[in-house]
Amino acid sequence: MNLNNNNKIASYSTYIIGWIFLLALTSVTIILSGMDLGKYSLFITLTLAIIQCVIIINTFMKVKFSELIFKVFILISCISLIVILFTSF
């Protein structure tokens, strides 16, 4: 375990830009929910949700600055989620 306290602090502009992107993606999701996209509707909404998750994980949870083991666990959980989603549809 690393005993050095290497906490990276993001600037306010990073949080504001991340928040604006999340608002924009949420608006796009709401607009697309009213449209009939056929069989692509689920794929598009899940893709937008995954993009939002990546923004939240990297910006607000600061996983970008974490140790490698945390990144590996997040990758394993994302792969497990994708496998569960694709096997249930």
N, C-alpha and C positions, 0 to 999 in steps of 0.2 A: 504494500500500500504506500502511496506517495504521501509523505508527511509535509511536503512543501505546500503552502497555501497559495496556489496559483489561480485564484478566482478571477475570471475574466468578467469585466463589467461592460455591458453593452451601453451604447449611448441612447439617449431618449429618441433620437431620430430613427434608430433601428426598430424600437418598439412601435413608434408611430407609423412607420412604413409597413411593418408587419400587420398592424391593426387595420390600416387602409386596404391592404391586399385581402385580408380576411373579410372585411366589409364588402369589397368588390366581388369576391368569389361567392359570398352569401347572396348578394343581389343577383348574380348570374344564376345561381341555383334556384332562387325563387322565381325568376323570370322563366327559366327552362321548365320548371315544374308545371306551369300552365300550358305548355306546348305539348302537342302530341308528336313525339319523336319515334314512335314505334318501338321496335326492338332495341334501339340504341339508347333509350331513356335510362335504363338501369346502369349501363356502362358509363354514360356521361356523368350521371350524378355521383356514382362511386369514384370516378376519376377526380371530380372536383372535391369530393370529401377527402380523398387521399392527399391531394395537393394542400388542402387546408391543414390536415394533420401534420404534414411535413413542415409547414410554416410554423405551426404551434410548437412542435417538438424542437425545431432548431432555434427559434427565436425566443420563446418564452420559457421553455424548460431547460435551455442552455445545454442540450445534449451535444451540440457542435463542439463545445469545449470540454466535454467529459472524457473519461478514460475509455480505452478501446473496449473493455468488457461490457460497458453499458451499451455501446453502439452495437455490439454483437447480439446482446439480448433483445434489443429493439428490432434488429434485423430478423432474428429468429421468430419473434412474435408477429412481425408483419408477414413473413412467409407463411406462417401457420394460418393467419387470417385469410390470406389469399387462397390457400389450399381449401380451407373450409368454405369460402364463398364460391369457388369454382366447382366444388364437388356437390354443393347443395342446389345449384341451378341447372 
